[in-house]
């Protein structure tokens, strides 16, 4: 949702920063790697119960992720390899953060609630898979109520206000599942129209 409405505005805002980082000799791949390492650090901090510091670390990990595309654009090095690395690193960073939350819940909450962030992560991965597979087949598979930006915001709320962390995770699970259905239906309809058009020829 935010991705579709705000991405272009955000990219324009960070382009000058990307140019400055390029002049400093930083590459997009270096920034992407730094983002992964910082996400790992955030996971450890969260897992050890320092949720607000974990929020700060997660926020810091999001900065390289925000800027790597701008650096690639400024240096003229945008490529399929870079896009693949960036997308893969996003999934890895998400898994690390949710793994840290699961670690925290397993240590501090009764029962099997630590499975909840893993369920959210599973729904997020399916959301990404539906888009990737749909676009590979030539369809528009973007959109949905719970994309990565929305997940980031809700996780941030849960970390800053720990009393609502579990309810926030339940909300994320429901909305992520809705997003899977939204994207699936979107691709299915496009494929159905295409199939009917082919049959009419």
Secondary structure, 3 states (H helix, E strand, C coil): CHHHHHHHHHHHHHHHHHHHHHHCCCCHHHHHHHHHHHHHHHHHHHHCCCHHHHHHHHHHHHHHHHHHHHHHHHHCCCCHHHHHHHHHHHHHHHHHHHHHHHHHHHHHCCCCCCHHHHHHHHHHHHHHHHHHHHHHCCCCCCCCCCCHHHHHHHHHHHHHCHHHHHHHHHHHHHHHHHHHHHHHHHHHHHHHHHHHHHHHC
